[in-house]
Amino acid sequence: MSASVIKSWADAEDEIPSPEVTTNPDGTKTVISYRLNTKGQKVKITQKIKEVKVKEKVHPLIAQRKNWKKYGKEKNTPPGPDTRTTQLGEKVDLKLGTSWKEIEKKEEETKAEQSAQLVSTQRIKCRTCGGDHFTSKCPFKDTLIGEANSASSTPELAEPGLSSTGKYVPRHLRKDATGNTVARDPGARDDSNTLKVSQLNSIVDEDMLRNELFAKYGPLQRAIVVRNRETGESRGFAYVTFMSEHRAEEALRDLNGKGYHSLILHLEWPKKRK
């Protein structure tokens, strides 16, 4: 590296000599070139290059353009790019065509297949009918449970919650004092503190509901974003249960019709209030 400092890069451009190429006995080449660093100093760079010839077919116009003679300040330079004025980068193949929509469609189909395979490896099994859905959403829940109760002749349970074989029996399947199974009332759950939040952005998750949207209304009992069973993406609505009905009414009054992540929120009670 030379110790001399160049005051102006523009004035020193002509002072940089052309690269020196020397052929070595082993067939490689030694290239000595000069450049200016960030401090304006002239730097000597020595490179050892091994040339590998690769034949490729190009368009005739491209082959013709490679044989053009250089002109101007590059007139007497050897063939190929000059490292003083040209910086080589990675080769990028640009393929132009009219079938880009079909390519995007194939990519989407491939992603859908991968997500389906992921779901199949983590399959959900219903405890009632053995199907690939949640037990609470089983379409045969009432029918199969009724048949099981009528066909079973198990003695009275020695201990609450346990069958004669020692297995746990869910509360809604246990028999009462008369030996009958009490029918489960789907509306028995108290949803007076619960709000249905619709028109949610797909990026919103349970943590954002707890820590951002409803943070000022105290801790939540639960916050569930309803998602697609196959893809796992949000379906755009959620159920939020507050600690008190007063908190739920306050959130409904403040946030209904307000914007959140580029969408207008719609809050309502999950069922009609009496």
N, C-alpha and C positions, 0 to 999 in steps of 0.2 A: 504494500500500500504506500503510495507516495505521500509525503508529508505536506505537500503544497495544497493550499486551500483555494478553490475556485470561487471567485466573488460572485459571478453570475452564471447560472446554468445555461442560459441561452448563448452567452458568449463562448462558453467552454464546449459546446456541443461539437463544433468543428475540430476541437483539439483532441477529441477521443479517437484513437487510431482504430482501424478496421481489425476485426478478429484475425488472429494468426492460426492457421491450421497446419499441423505437422502430422505426417503419416508415420506410425510406429512400425517396427519390423513384424510385430504380431498381428498386424492388420487393423489395429485400433487407431484412432486419431486423437491428437491432443489439441484442444482448442483453447487459445488464450485470448480473452476479451477484456474490455475495460468498461467500467460504469461509474456513475456518480452516486455516492451514498446520500443519506439524508442531511449530512453535514456539509455537503458540497465538495467532498474529497474524492479524488479519482481512485478507484479500487480496481486491482488486477484480479481476474477470475480465471483459474485454470481448470479445465474439464477434460476428462478422458472419455471418449465416446467410441462405442462399437456400433458400426452400421449394420443393420439387418435389412435386407431388401425384401419387401413384401409386394407382391403383385396384386393389384386390385383393378377392377373394371369401373371406369368412371364415364361420365357423359363426354362425348367428343369435344364439346365446347370447353369443358373443364380441362381436358388434356391440352387443348390448343392454348388456353390461357396460361398454363404453366410454362409454355415455351416463349411467352412474350419477353422481349428484352427490357431490361430496367432502364430508367431514364432519370434525369435530374441528378441529385446527389448520390443516388444509388446506382448510377450508370456503370461504374467500374467494380462494383461489389460482386462476389461470387453468387452463383445460383442459390435459391433458397432464401428464407427470411433472415434479416439482419438483426442480431440480438440488441443492437443499439437502439433500434427504432421499433422493433416488433417483439411482443411478448406472447409466447405460445401457451395455449391453455388446453384443457381437456377436449377431446373431439366429441362433438354432440351430433347425433344423427337426427335430422329433422324429417319426419315422414308426414307429408301432407296428403289428405284424402277427404272424401265426402262421407266416409262411413264412421265418423267419430261418434255419432249417436249410437250406432250398434255396439261400438267398443265400450262406451259408457254403460250401456244396458247389460252387456256381458259382465262387466266388473260388478255392477249392482247385484246381478244374479249370483255371482261367485260369493259376494259378501253375505247374501241371504242364506246360501247353502252352508257357509261356515258357521253362521249364527245358529242355524237349525241343528247342525251337528253338535255345537256346544250345548244347546238345550237338551238334545237327546242324551248326552252323557250325564246330565244332571236332571234326569226325568223325575217329574213329580208323580207320585202314586197315591190314588185315593184309597183310604182305608175301608171304604164301604163297598165299592164295586171293582176296585183295582185299576181304574182308568187313569189317564195322564192329566188329572186336574186335582185341585184342592178338595179335601173332604167336605168342607163347608159348602162348596159349589156343585156337589154331586147331583145330577138330575134325577137319580134313582134313590136319593137319600130316604124319602118318606116310604117308598114302596119296599125297599130291601129291609129297612129297619123294622117295618110293620110285619113282614113275613118272618123275620128272625125272631121277633118277640112272640108271634103266635105259634111257631114251630118249636120254640125252646121250652123245655120243661125242667129248668134248673131249680134246685131247692132254694129256699130263702138264704140270702147271703149271711154268712156267719159274721162278717165284718163289713161296714159300709165301704163301698168303692172296690170291693174284691169279689170275684166270682168264685165258684166252687173249685176251679182249677188254680186259683190264686192270682189270676190276671186282673189288671185294673179295668174297671168299667166306668166309662164317662158318666158324668152326673145326669145328662139328659137321657141316658139309657137305663138308669137304675129304676127298680120297681119300688112302688110305695107300700104302705102297710097292707093294702088289700091284694097285693101281688100284680097290680097293673102298672104298666109303664106310662108315666106322665108325659103327655104330648108336649113337645117343646113349642113354645109360643115365639114365632120369629120377631114379634114386636115387643117382646118383654124387655129387651135391652134398653137402658135409659140413654137416649141420644139427645137429651135436653141441652147438653153442653157442647154438642158437636156441630160443626159447620162444614158444608160442602163448598170447596173452592174450585171454581171452574175457570177455563181460559188461562191456564198456566203455561208459561214457556217450557219447552221440552228440557231446558237445562236446569230447571228448578228441581231440587231434591229435598229430602226430609230435613237435612241440616240447614238449608237455606230458609225453610219455613220456620224452624225453631229459632235460629240465630239472627235472621234478618227481618222477615215479613211480620212475624208475630212475637218478636222479642220483647216488645214493650207491654205485652198483655200477660206477662208472667210465664212461669213454666207450663208446658203443655203436657197433658196426660198421654197423648199419642198424636202422631202426625204421619199419615200414610199417603204416599203418592201412588196412584193406581197406574200400573205398568202393563205393557203388552207381555203376555206369557211367553211368547216365542222370541221376541227381539230384546225384551227388557227395557224398551224405551217408554218414556212417560206418555200416557194417554191424554194429558192436558188437564187433569183434575185430581183433587186430593181431598181427604177427610181429616179434619183437625178437631181434636177434643180438648177443651179448656178445663181449668180447674173449677170454674164456676160458670153458671149461666150468665151472670152479669158480665164477665170477661168476654164471653162469646157474643153477647149483644153489642158490646162496645166495639169489638173488632168488626162486626157486621156493619155497624153504623159508620165507622171510620174508613174502611178499606173497600167497601163495595163500590165498583165503578172507578176505582183509582188504577193508575198505570203501574205495572211491575214487569220489568224486563221486556219492554216494547209491546205488551199486551194489556188489555183492560180487564181487570179482575171482576169476577162475578161470584159473590158470596150469597149463600142461602142456607136455610135449615134443610137437613137431609130428608125430612118428611114434614107434611103439613102439620102445623101446630093447632091444637084444639083451643 
